[in-house]
Amino acid sequence: MNAKKIMLLVGALVIAAVTAVLAKNMFTGAGAQQAEAAQVVPAGPKVLIAKKPLPVGTIIDAEALGYQAWPKELVTAAYYTEESADSDPAELIGRVVRTEMQAGQPISRGALIGPQDRGFLAAALGPGMRAITVPVDETSGVAGFIFPGDRVDMVLTQTVGEDDGRGLTASETIIRNLRILATDNRLTETKDESGNVQVIQAATVTLEVTPKIAEKIAIARQIGTLSLALRSIADNQSELERAIASGEVNVDETTDPAEERRMLLAVANQPADKNTTFTTGGQVSRFQRSTIPAVGAPAPAPAANNGGGARAAQPFVNSGPTVRVSRGNATTTVSVGAR
């Protein structure tokens, strides 16, 4: 190889090395300028946004809203900004979504309606649902720890067949998964027979129900005493599993994910009055009945009193046919049926 070819080869290598170095510096400089530009972009004011999808009728809770920086030129007077006096998320808890919002969408003042605003209950109710109000006290209302958006079970306590003094005390969960729409706790003044003024604390809870369940609750209020049992948020998953297992929701691989989510949410949010449970007094205390006494059945012998002495047994009275059985000198009367 002559000297001319060697010089050309060396020159080509030098040119390639210089080109590689220049290209590396160019790309590195562009990345640094881009990173520097991203750091100097000013952040806009923080606005209140939806942290999750909020369908119409959703009751706002602590996990629904949050602040996020928003471009200043896109902020309008309808948005809740961090500097606004009425933009505290805690003050918005319990309000109802009037227009559907997606996750990350700014909350506008017209999108929420408060309990004191006209049309609040109509906006909170789902399609085909009704609102019914029931009275509660500190015991039946979970001591004031029930808030709008929570879900409860309704328990009916009653005494059956108490005319003869031997009634059956029973408690039954008649409805599950009821949504609380509103709670009210106010003081009212009443006068007794002597004219003295008494202050009574009146508490009520408004529930979202179907028309049929509304009828059942109205009857249950006349039958016995109603109590509310607060449900855990995790119970929604068990309701979904129950619905899928029972065939209420048919989900397979061909079901559209959006449609599947809509069906599952509909089941999770629907009150249920089937597959209820009950407990009788006999399951709680040995001194209570577990069944309704039969008509004409003899009264049970009373238990021993606290003083240690046994009470006198009541005389046995037969109400049906009897047979006299003699064994030696002993004769007994045996009932063979009751009328």
NORRA-V217072 format. One record per helix or strand of 2 or more residues. SS is the DSSP state (@ for helix, = for strand). FROM is the first residue (numbers start at 1). TO is the last residue. Records with the same first field share a line. If there is no record, write none. Layout:
BEGIN
SS->FROM-TO  FROM-TO
END
This chain:
BEGIN
@->3-40  72-74  89-92  109-111  120-124  142-144  211-223  235-246  257-268  281-283
=->46-50  65-69  96-97  112-113  130-136  151-160  168-191  197-209  225-230  278-280  322-327  330-335
END
